[in-house]
Amino acid sequence: MTKARPDATSVDISRVALEMFATQGYDATSIRDIAAAVGIRGPSMYHHFSSKEEILWSLTETALNRLAAAWRTAKFYTTSDDPISLLRAFVRADVAFHAEHRTEANLVNSQLKSLSAEHYARAVEMRREYELELTTIVHSCIATGRHDVPDLRVTVFAILQMTVAIATWFDPDGPLGVGDLASIYEELAVKLLASPRPVAEPSDAPGS
């Protein structure tokens, strides 16, 4: 388990490492590189993190916890029990996270395989827990009888993948703000849950 690191130097290390991992790659970044950018000696790094991988894990764990917390907050403030309202709230929180924390989101999505086996398994578990939240919401929408999807799992993945991609292209200086983007994406998510097809009534005409 990653130990708590409240000191300012650890915060600086995390901030610098995040930028360096994102710009030049995890494998191409050394402990010495990070230490030099922070302004400390290489050996001093080990007073804060035991390895470069532990820094990556700390960044990954923090990002995944922030994502889950964003949804918990959105859920808490959702006053309606209607599953579509929950779907909208989930998508808005997900969009906001990926638009406002682009570097962290891209790092998590691109560098999971660089984690140790133990940390990789935990990261996958955390992502599955988050995915299960959306799966439960979509299943609840279908259970109302007002919505239908060709495949539950594929629909959940489709929603998650379209929001994850935001981190790769969203420009905060562009024409759309985070709120505008979230409104568009929640409408797209709702449209993925089509109305169920009406059941055709049998015809009384012979030979029909």
N, C-alpha and C positions, 0 to 999 in steps of 0.2 A: 504494500500500500504506500502511496506517495505521502510523505510527511508534510505537515503544514509549513509554509515558508512565508511568514508575514514580513520579512525584512525587505527594505527598499532595494538592496542589491539583487535579491532573487527576482523581484518584479522587473528590474532592469534587464536581467539576464533573459527572462521569459520574453520580454518585449523585443529585444534585439534578436534573439534566436528565431522568433516567429518571422520577423522580416527577412532574416538571412535564409532561413529554410524556404521561404516563399519565393525569394528572388533568385537565389543561386542553387537551391536544392539541398535536401537534407544530407545526401551522401557527400556533396562537395563542400559542406560546411564542417569545420573542425572545432573542437573545444577551444583551441588557441584563437581561432578566428573570432569566436563569440566573445572570449575574454578580452581580446584586444579592442573590439568594438565597444564593450562595456567600459573599458578602462581599468581592468584589473589583470593581475598575473594569472596565467593558465592554471597553476596549482590551486589558486584561490577558488576556482570554480567548484572544486570538489567539496568545499565547505557548504555549498548550497544544493548541488546536484551530484549524484554519484556517477553519472555518465551522460553522454549526449542523448542516448535513448530515453533516459529518465526525463530530460527536458521535453523531448517530443511527446512522451506520455502525459506529462503535466499539461502541456498545451492541448492535447487531444481530449483528455479527461475534462479539462475546464470548458472547452468548447461544447462538448456533448452535454455536460451538466447545465450550461447556459441555455442550450436549445431546449432541454427538457423543462427547465424552470420557466422559460418563456411561455411554453404551452400550459403549464400549471397555472401561471398567472392569468393567462387569457381564459382558461376554463373557469377559474374562480370568479371572474367578472362577467361571465356569460350567464345572463339571468334566465334564458329560455332553456327548457329541457328538450326542445325540438332538435333531433339529430342533425338536421340541415344547418341550424344555427351553430351547433358545435363544429360541424365541418367547416363552416365559414370562419369561425374563430381559430380553429387549428391552422387553416391555410394562411390566415392573416399573420398569425404568430410565426409560422414557418417562413413565410416570405420576408417578414421584417428581419428575422435573424440572418437569413442568407444575404439580404441586401446590406445590412448594417455591419455584419461580421464576415465580410467576404474572404479576407485573408485566412482567418481561422477555419472557415468552412472548406476552402480549397485545400488547406493543409491536411485536414482530417480526411478528405475524400481522396487525396493523392498519395498520402504517406502511411496509410494503415499498415501496409506490408512491411514497413521499416521498424515496426514495434516488435518487442520480444513476444514470444508465443503467449505468455501469460497476459501481457497488456493487450495484445491483439484480440485474444478471446474475450477480455472484459469490454473492449471497445465494441466488438460485434454484438455482445450481449446488450449493451446500452442502446445501440442502434435498433436492435430488435424490440426492446421495450418501448422505444419511441414509435416504431412501426406498428406495434400492437395497439397503441392508442388510436391511431388512424384506422386500423382494421376494425376495431370495435365501433368506431363512429360510422364507418361506411356500412358495416353489417346492420347497425341500428337503423340506418336510412332505408335499407332494403326491407327490413322487418316491418316497416310501416305499411308496405304494400304500395307506396306511392312512387317508388324508385326501383330501378333494376340495373344490373351491370352484367356484361358477358362473363366476367370472371372476377371474383372478389380480390384475389391476391394481385392479379395483373393491374386492376384498377388502383389499388393502393400504391403499387410501385410507380404507376404512371403519374399519380399526383405528387409523390415524393420526388421523382426524378425531375419533373418540370420545375419544382421549387428549388431543388439543389442547383440546377443549372443557372439560376439567377446570380449566384456568386461568381460565375465566370464572365458575365457580360454587363451586369448592372453598373451604370455610371451615375453616381450621386449628383453630378453636375448636368445630367441629361434632362430631357423634357419631362420625365416622369419622376415624381417623388415616391417615397416608400409607400405612403398611404394610397396613392393612385395605383401603384403596381399591385398592392395587396388586394385592392378592390377588383382589379381585372382578374387576378389569379383565383380569387374565391368564386367568381362567376364561371371561370373555366372549369373549376373543380366540380361545381354543382351541375354543369352541363354534362359532365362525364357520367352522372347518375341519371340516365334517361328514365322517362316514365315507362312503366311496364307495358308490354304489348297487350292490346285487348285480346281476350280469348274469343276466337271465332265461334259463333253459334252454329250448330249443325242445321243444315237446310232440310225442310220437309219435302222438298220437291224430289220425286223419284229420279234416280239416276244422276243426281247432282253430286 
